[in-house]
């Protein structure tokens, strides 16, 4: 439905945008949008570089730690627990 935009639909969308924001503000909006995309791109590259530099570690969750210590992670129902529920 939304993937089939033709030339008339795009022209209509551009016309509505120009009417809403005005022709004078559109270049400023496009410039700030481009700067935002450049910042986002540089930040994602920096994050990927940081991830590649660090050795991979396996995070230990609380359940994993309890299981490795031999403790139960969830309480199990016993006969005395279920008798009062009947």
C-alpha positions, -999 to 999 in steps of 0.1 A, spaced: 0 0 0 27 25 11 54 11 -12 37 22 -44 42 59 -44 41 74 -79 50 109 -92 16 125 -84 17 113 -48 53 125 -42 44 159 -57 13 161 -34 35 153 -4 61 179 -13 33 205 -19 19 198 16 54 201 32 60 234 15 26 247 26 32 236 62 67 248 67 72 275 41 98 276 13 123 296 34 126 271 62 130 240 40 167 245 32 175 250 69 155 219 78 173 198 51 207 211 63 200 202 99 187 168 88 219 162 69 240 172 98 220 148 121 226 120 97 263 127 95 265 127 133 246 95 136 268 78 110 300 89 127 287 77 161 277 43 148 311 39 132 327 48 165 306 23 184 315 -4 159 351 4 162 349 3 200 331 -31 199 358 -45 176 386 -33 199 372 -50 230 375 -87 235 342 -105 236 329 -113 271 300 -135 281 278 -116 305 268 -136 336 232 -133 344 218 -137 379 201 -170 369 233 -183 355 253 -174 386 227 -191 409 227 -222 387 264 -224 388 263 -221 426 239 -250 428 209 -229 440 174 -232 426 164 -203 403 127 -207 408 108 -221 438 94 -255 432 60 -264 445 60 -290 472 31 -310 487 28 -287 517 25 -257 494 -3 -271 473 -24 -285 501 -36 -251 513 -47 -241 478 -73 -268 474 
